[in-house]
Amino acid sequence: MRLKDYPGIIRKAWAGFDNSIGVKFVEDISAMVSTNHVFRVTLDNDDKVIAKLSYFGKYEHFKEDHRIIQALSNNLLYPFENLLARSLVKNNQVYTYRYQEDFVDTWVVFYNPIRAANRLPRRLNEEQIGKLGAETARFHQACFRASRSIPKSSKNLRTDIQHLLDILETDTGQYEHRGFINILKKQCDIFMKNIQRLNVSGFDLMPVFVDWNIGNFSVTDDLKFYSRWDYDWFRVSSRVMDFYFFSRVCSNVGDRTVFSYLIGPLTEDRFMIFLQEYHKIYPLTEREVLFMKEAYRFFILNYVIKYGKYFFHRSYCAKLQKEAYELYFPSIEGFDADIILRKLNI
């Protein structure tokens, strides 16, 4: 098998799931923005399934994530009971396939195709932002109610940042981040101390599907959540982690126009509309609002610095990491949570 013959790996994975039905063809429908590849698989009987192939991280984490996702999809109550795409199951477990040969180590999971409704408008008006905030609050409440049925996750914010600190002690880390080691260690130390001070481990924890960008979920005409797929950057964490991405969906100049990791969208008036409608349904605490700054710091440390080279082209990664030191980190201390607290009357 030639290197990166992903359709060939998909065919082998399907044969391991059900060798009584062959694969007619495999179509790559990936968004081409992450290390995950998504395929539409047409079987010999013309049935279709969706395959996700990944080679990032650890196979054990891949399996764990999809078991958690499956448990959530099976335990969400109305009106979200059909929101999440479900994985194919074999022997009462989510079926995953690992392919290893020479330098190739990759894994596959299959989903039932899920119906899609409307994409969000490219620019939301204020009424739409308010509806999105209220619907997100209802979804987060449903996630929290289902959380007791969800397997525990081996990953958390503290372990991810500790992993970055461990990398910085290696020869590779010293070389890749030369000149900025002390800055990164300082940012990690600030993060660790602040999440302890805010007692983040005591927040409502739930399966949160971050990166709810314009391309990976659909809504009804009235902006009710309809379907969700492509579970990138999955973790069990505080609901505040989702706000980082929703602020960009609401923003005039968020990820969909001028792609950046600036902290500005979190304090835009347009995002305040989202938070105010959210807060009416699922009230936020003062400590959760104060944590928003640390959620931002986490994403810069974990996804721009630690994993940037896996998510972005090399030259673009270098640009984003340079901006992290020049723009993102310096902007964090300028984040004024009091503005949000006043707006929400907390």
C-alpha positions in Angstrom: 0.0 0.0 0.0 1.4 3.4 -1.0 2.1 6.0 1.7 -1.1 7.9 2.7 -3.4 5.7 0.6 -6.3 6.8 2.8 -9.0 5.3 0.6 -7.2 2.0 0.9 -7.1 2.3 4.7 -10.8 3.1 4.7 -11.5 0.0 2.7 -9.5 -2.1 5.1 -11.3 -0.5 8.1 -14.7 -1.3 6.6 -13.7 -4.9 5.9 -12.9 -5.2 9.5 -16.4 -3.9 10.4 -18.5 -5.8 7.8 -16.8 -7.9 5.1 -20.1 -9.1 3.7 -20.6 -5.7 1.9 -17.9 -4.3 -0.3 -17.0 -0.6 -0.8 -17.9 0.8 -4.2 -16.0 4.1 -3.8 -14.5 6.5 -1.3 -14.9 10.3 -1.6 -12.8 12.7 0.3 -15.0 15.5 1.8 -12.5 16.9 4.3 -12.5 20.6 5.1 -8.7 20.4 4.8 -8.3 22.5 8.0 -7.1 19.9 10.5 -5.3 16.6 10.8 -8.6 14.8 10.5 -9.8 13.5 7.1 -13.4 12.9 6.4 -14.7 10.6 3.7 -18.1 9.7 2.3 -18.1 5.9 1.7 -20.5 4.4 -0.8 -21.1 0.7 -0.3 -21.9 -1.9 -3.0 -25.6 -1.8 -2.0 -25.5 2.1 -2.4 -25.8 2.7 1.3 -23.5 5.5 2.6 -21.5 5.9 5.7 -19.1 8.6 6.8 -15.5 7.7 7.8 -13.1 9.9 9.8 -9.4 9.1 9.7 -6.9 10.7 12.1 -3.3 10.3 12.9 -2.9 13.1 15.4 -2.3 12.4 19.1 -2.8 8.9 20.5 -5.0 6.0 19.3 -6.1 5.5 23.0 -7.3 9.1 23.1 -9.1 8.7 19.8 -11.0 5.7 21.1 -11.8 7.4 24.4 -13.1 10.5 22.7 -15.5 8.6 20.5 -16.8 6.5 23.4 -17.6 9.7 25.2 -19.2 11.3 22.1 -21.3 8.1 21.6 -22.4 8.1 25.2 -23.5 11.7 25.0 -25.3 11.2 21.7 -27.3 8.4 23.3 -28.1 10.3 26.5 -29.1 13.7 25.3 -32.8 14.4 25.8 -35.4 16.2 23.6 -34.9 18.5 21.7 -31.3 17.4 21.2 -31.7 13.6 21.0 -30.9 13.5 17.3 -28.4 16.4 17.2 -25.1 14.4 17.2 -24.0 11.9 14.6 -23.6 8.4 16.0 -20.7 6.1 15.4 -21.1 2.6 14.1 -21.0 -0.1 16.9 -19.7 -3.6 16.8 -19.9 -6.0 19.7 -21.6 -3.3 21.8 -18.6 -0.9 21.4 -17.8 2.0 19.1 -15.9 0.4 16.2 -12.4 1.9 15.6 -9.7 0.6 13.3 -6.0 1.1 13.7 -3.7 0.8 10.7 0.0 0.5 11.3 2.6 -0.1 8.5 6.2 1.2 8.3 5.9 4.9 9.4 2.1 5.0 9.0 0.0 4.9 12.1 -3.6 6.1 11.7 -7.0 5.2 12.9 -10.6 5.2 11.6 -14.1 5.6 13.0 -17.4 5.4 11.0 -20.5 7.5 11.5 -24.0 7.1 10.2 -24.7 10.0 7.8 -26.6 12.8 9.5 -29.1 15.2 8.0 -28.1 18.8 7.7 -30.3 21.9 7.7 -29.2 25.5 7.3 -25.7 26.9 7.7 -25.5 30.0 9.8 -25.5 33.2 7.8 -22.0 34.6 7.2 -22.9 37.5 9.4 -25.4 37.2 12.2 -27.7 40.1 13.0 -28.3 41.0 16.6 -31.6 39.0 16.8 -29.8 35.9 15.4 -27.0 36.3 17.9 -29.5 36.4 20.8 -31.2 33.3 19.5 -27.8 31.5 19.2 -26.9 32.5 22.8 -30.2 31.1 24.2 -30.0 27.9 22.1 -26.4 27.3 23.2 -27.5 27.7 26.9 -30.2 25.1 26.4 -27.7 22.7 24.7 -25.2 23.1 27.5 -27.9 22.4 30.1 -28.7 19.2 28.2 -25.1 18.3 28.2 -24.7 18.8 31.9 -27.8 16.7 32.6 -26.3 13.9 30.5 -22.9 14.2 32.1 -23.4 11.5 34.7 -23.8 9.0 31.9 -20.5 10.0 30.2 -17.3 8.0 30.8 -14.5 9.9 32.5 -11.9 11.6 30.3 -8.2 11.1 30.9 -7.5 14.6 29.6 -8.0 17.9 31.4 -6.7 21.4 31.2 -4.0 20.8 33.8 -2.6 17.7 32.1 -2.5 19.4 28.7 -0.5 22.4 30.0 1.8 20.1 32.0 2.4 18.2 28.7 3.6 21.5 27.2 5.9 22.1 30.1 7.3 18.6 29.7 7.9 19.3 26.0 9.8 22.5 26.9 12.3 20.3 28.9 13.1 18.2 25.9 15.8 18.9 23.3 13.2 19.2 20.6 11.1 21.6 22.6 14.2 23.7 23.5 15.0 24.0 19.8 11.5 24.6 18.5 10.7 27.3 21.1 14.2 28.7 21.5 14.2 32.3 22.7 10.7 32.0 24.2 11.1 29.2 26.8 10.9 31.5 29.8 7.9 33.4 28.4 6.0 30.1 27.8 6.9 28.7 31.3 5.6 32.0 32.8 2.4 31.8 30.9 1.9 28.2 31.9 2.6 29.1 35.5 0.0 31.9 35.4 -2.5 29.6 34.0 -2.0 26.8 36.5 -2.2 29.2 39.5 -5.3 31.0 38.1 -7.3 27.8 37.5 -6.5 26.7 41.0 -7.5 30.2 42.4 -10.8 30.1 40.5 -11.4 26.4 41.5 -12.1 25.6 37.8 -12.3 21.9 38.8 -15.5 22.8 40.7 -17.3 24.2 37.6 -20.1 22.4 35.9 -18.2 19.9 33.7 -19.7 18.6 30.6 -18.9 17.1 27.2 -18.2 20.3 25.3 -17.8 20.3 21.5 -15.6 23.3 20.9 -14.9 24.8 17.5 -18.6 25.3 16.7 -17.7 27.2 13.6 -19.9 28.0 10.7 -19.0 24.8 8.9 -19.6 21.9 11.3 -23.2 22.3 12.6 -26.5 23.2 11.1 -29.6 25.0 12.4 -33.3 25.4 11.6 -34.9 28.5 10.1 -35.3 29.7 13.7 -31.7 29.0 14.7 -32.5 25.9 16.7 -29.6 23.4 16.7 -30.3 20.7 14.1 -27.2 18.6 13.6 -23.5 18.5 14.6 -20.6 16.5 13.2 -16.9 16.5 12.7 -15.8 16.4 16.4 -12.4 18.2 16.4 -10.8 19.4 19.6 -13.1 17.4 21.8 -12.7 17.5 25.6 -14.7 17.3 28.8 -14.5 20.7 30.4 -16.2 23.9 31.5 -18.9 25.3 29.2 -16.8 28.5 29.1 -14.4 26.7 26.7 -17.1 26.9 24.0 -17.4 30.7 24.4 -13.9 31.1 22.8 -15.3 29.9 19.5 -18.8 31.2 19.7 -17.4 34.7 20.2 -15.8 34.3 16.7 -19.1 33.1 15.2 -20.8 36.3 16.5 -17.9 38.7 15.7 -17.8 41.0 12.6 -14.1 40.0 12.1 -13.9 36.6 13.6 -12.4 33.4 12.2 -14.6 33.4 9.1 -13.3 36.8 7.8 -9.9 37.7 9.1 -8.6 34.5 10.8 -6.8 35.3 14.0 -6.6 34.3 17.6 -7.0 37.8 19.0 -8.8 38.1 22.3 -11.0 41.0 21.0 -14.1 39.0 20.0 -14.6 37.9 23.7 -15.4 41.6 24.6 -17.2 42.8 21.5 -20.7 44.2 22.1 -22.1 41.6 19.7 -20.8 38.8 21.9 -22.3 40.5 24.9 -25.7 40.0 23.3 -24.9 36.3 23.1 -23.8 36.1 26.7 -26.8 38.1 28.0 -29.3 35.7 26.4 -27.3 32.7 27.5 -27.1 34.0 31.1 -30.9 34.3 31.3 -31.3 30.5 30.7 -28.1 29.1 32.3 -26.7 31.7 34.6 -22.9 32.1 34.8 -21.0 32.6 38.0 -18.4 35.3 38.6 -15.6 32.7 38.7 -16.7 31.4 35.3 -16.6 34.9 33.8 -13.1 35.4 35.3 -12.1 32.1 33.7 -12.8 33.3 30.2 -9.4 35.0 30.1 -7.7 31.7 31.2 -9.7 29.8 28.5 -8.2 32.1 26.0 -4.7 31.7 27.4 -5.2 27.9 27.2 -6.1 27.9 23.6 -3.0 30.0 22.7 -0.7 27.7 24.7 -2.2 24.4 23.7 -3.4 24.9 20.1 -1.2 27.7 18.7 2.0 26.9 20.5 2.0 23.2 21.3 0.0 21.8 18.5 0.2 24.6 15.9 2.6 22.7 13.6 0.0 19.9 13.4 -3.0 22.1 12.6 -1.4 24.6 10.2 0.9 24.9 7.3 4.5 25.4 8.5 4.8 29.0 7.3 1.3 30.0 8.7 2.1 28.2 12.0 5.3 30.3 12.3 3.2 33.5 11.6 0.6 32.6 14.3 3.3 31.7 16.9 5.1 34.9 16.2 1.8 36.8 16.7 1.3 34.9 20.0 4.4 36.4 21.5 3.8 39.9 20.0 0.0 40.2 20.2 -1.9 37.4 21.9 0.0 37.0 25.2 0.4 40.8 25.8 -3.4 41.3 25.1 -4.5 38.8 27.8 -3.8 41.2 30.7 -5.9 43.9 28.9 -9.0 41.6 29.1 -11.4 43.3 31.5 -13.9 40.8 32.9 -15.6 43.5 34.9 -17.2 44.7 31.7 -18.9 41.4 31.2 -19.8 41.1 34.9 -21.5 44.5 34.8 -23.4 43.6 31.6 -24.6 40.4 33.1 -25.4 42.0 36.5 -23.2 39.5 38.4 
